[in-house]
């Protein structure tokens, strides 16, 4: 890791000077932040530079950055080896005509993914996770001849009309289409008519619900898509045996099983959550961490399914598919991750454990019940006296969300940025000093809470 500048003292993020000026300027020409999932009430922060797990805004305020772009920045900010590989590729070859030309880099990166990911017999690159998700749906429908896909409450698969939001249907006798209501945090006006009806939605971690749904509706379902560890729904892990049973049921009913590893992929282990948990899906989607911060996504899976691309029965276009800069970023990421048999994971995991333990101890000392859960590289903190939550519904019902919102604001004032949904993204740049500073700052926030 690179040497970082000496940290400045943590200071409040109250808008001042250049920040206030930029907020005013943005209001005149822009409508909101560039990603406005129920825009946060807190004022914007305009970042200027970063190093390791820390960033500094335009007014010189320092933050321990545990949002880290909501996942892509697994190397933190300013990692020299990573940046050099990207800069060198910019100078050599920035883009190709993706429909007619290729680079050697994409072959090398696909080989690396196939080497490490259990499901990756074939690999195809895209630019964003949202479009990779849609590519999987097209591929699955073409392969099975079935019109619907199955998704699960609390799981996030991008912002497009057919996957954004929707709530579980409370009527046990109804066909389990998602209920589209403005009470849902992901509700959006302007959704295409019928988009929500492209899928069924059922509870996750409930093997009985999955078995009943496939028994009744299986002949119409092409693919079941899930986060193998539900980061977006509160850091919920699968119950023991759930993924294995889901694997068996999908195979029995001729439904493809897809793991959305946009957050878990390469962050948890080189083989992703499927390697960590020991269950191999038919298809996998990657994004965020796959290129360490440069836009890149990929789908991987069974060769017989991917033959639909080879025979041109399924079209998967995209100007920036496998553009060389992203390929170089992905390739240097893979090489750094596999160095010394993946020793960097053990180091990061030990620091993350120290951070989680320190946060929980600080909460107890301040008189708050707090638990953490999630995965290597990403965890959620919840104000609740629980050992574990298994679904996002349990989180919503039992965790103290108003307290979590206040805590988030106080963390920001103490110089800590938390990801959306009470998430903490831990990069490989994290140091012992970062952990100590984070616990000290979080302790102040908890005492003020």
Secondary structure, DSSP 8 states (H G I E B T S, - for coil): ---------B------HHHHHHHHHHHHH-SS-SS-TT--SS----EEEEEBTEEEETT--EEEEESGGGGT-TT-B--HHHHHHHHHHHHH-----TTT---HHHHHHHHHHHHH-TT-SEEEEES-HHHHHHHHHHHHHHHH---EEEEETT----SSTTTS--B----TTS----B--TTSTT--TT--TTGGGGEEEE-TT-HHHHHHHHHHHGGGEEEEEE-SEEGGGTSEE--TTHHHHHHHHHHHTT-EEEEEETTTTTTS-TTHHHHHHT---SEEEE-GGGGTTSS-EEEEE-HHHHHHHHTTSS----TTTT-HHHHHHHHHHHHHHHGGGGHHHHHHHHHHHHHHHHHHHHHHHTT---EEEEETTEEEEE-SS-S---SHHHHHHHS-HHHHHHHHHHHHHTTEEEBTTTEEE--TT--HHHHHHHHHHHHHHHHH-
